[in-house]
Amino acid sequence: MSFSALAALAVFTATITLIATGKMCRSVAALLGASILMAFSVIPAEKAVSYIDFNTIGLLMGMMIIVGILSRTGVFQYIAVKTVKATGGRVHLTFAAVIFVTALLSAFLDNVTTVLLVSPVVISLVDLIDVNPVPFLMGEAFASNIGGTATLIGDPPNIIIGSFANFSFMDFILNLTPVSLLVLGVICVWLLYHFRAELGGPAPSAERIAQVDEKKLIRDRPLMYRAVAAMSLVLAGFGVHHMLHLPVSVVALLGAALLLAVVPVNGDEVIHKDIEWPTIIFFVSLFIIVGALRETGVITMVSGIFSSIFEGHPLLAVLAVLWFSGLVCSFVNNVAFAATFVFVARDMSLSMQMPAAPLFWALALGACLGGNGTFLGSAANVIVADMAEKSGNRISFRSFMKTGLKVVLISLTVASVYVIIRWGGSF
């Protein structure tokens, strides 16, 4: 291993350690790590910029602006009250509803957009039924990553893999939707057990819920109608962006800019307050750090080692890709990992003379499900953590990881059984 590779690995490890121990906030730790790598030319600054996924950054900024304006109208509180009335305020049923609605949305929206939409609703909802919001927010993050596994457009790694392997939308429905539903059901049951103490409180009285008039919660109807229209157009744009040859970031930013131009709010104030700048800095820095791992060959070298180990054992190779991807993507951003590992999966299929499709499906499952392990695995996790902290409910790196890694292990175990049944006879 070269000195540059060792340096990149050391900085990455140190960054994770600083974040995990809470000795430094994640945006500062990531920014420090990225700056050190560029200052010592482990990754030249001009190369570092090329590794920043501006599509993700633009999508985050656009959706944060739209959701920020929507939150001013009271629509999220309105939805929360309607949800609580539908479930009768029963905590376990409400928790399960949040899990499945989040997963369903995430299958057809990217998971970042989903948590940006759902988190304000969840925060309002748990405030109404007076329970600990942390299990709901963590469950929402887990569900967004699991639901995003099901379709081509649900999670950015799937978009990367589908484009590289030439998989269609229906290919994902046929191959990944069944296992995603299975994993979601198992994880929902496990989370209800895992959070049984936090979810065991008494439900609010039906009389108190019935007395709440949700219509009065809408503070600005004209603003709400414009913001909902903008959101609807953006979501429609997400569905046809490939036909328009526009990245989703452009669709989101255009919708946000048009909304700011037609609503009677201070645009500078919205941009300043509603864009989570620490989150943006964290992701920019993380892309640079992972870019250094890719640039110095660390990720490719590690994957090359295990691919040679499973030479002649195709089913074991598929399971190895599943577990390796899942465990690595608990600590490495799954978008950057998928963009690198598609080439490894292709090379493995050629060298082992085996079908490439099972390797790509295993990669998609591992990258998406593994994103639940820590804050570093998926953008959705960071968004949920930031919104939780903003509402006064901090989720530490350690507490998220303690539950998230268990979710990953259970998910990968269920996925392994599916892989064996689905593709075990293909070799």
Secondary structure, DSSP 8 states (H G I E B T S, - for coil): --HHHHHHHHHHHHHHHHHHHTSS-HHHHHHHHHHHHHHTTSS-HHHHHHHS-HHHHHHHHHHHHHHHHHHTTTHHHHHHHHHHHHHTT-HHHHHHHHHHHHHHHHHHS-HHHHHHHHHHHHHHHHHHHT--HHHHHHHHHHHHHHHHTTSTTSSHHHHHHHHHHT--HHHHHHHTHHHHHHHHHHHHHHHHHHTTTTT-S----HHHHHH--GGGG-S-HHHHHHHHHHHHHHHHHHHHHHHHT--HHHHHHHHHHHHHHHSSS-HHHHHHHHS-HHHHHHHHHHHHHHHHHHHTTHHHHHHHHHHHHTTT-HHHHHHHHHHHHHHHTTTS-HHHHHHHHHHHHHHHHHHHT--SHHHHHHHHHHHHHHTTSSTTT-HHHHHHHHHHHHTT----HHHHHHHHHHHHHHHHHHHHHHHHHHHGGG-
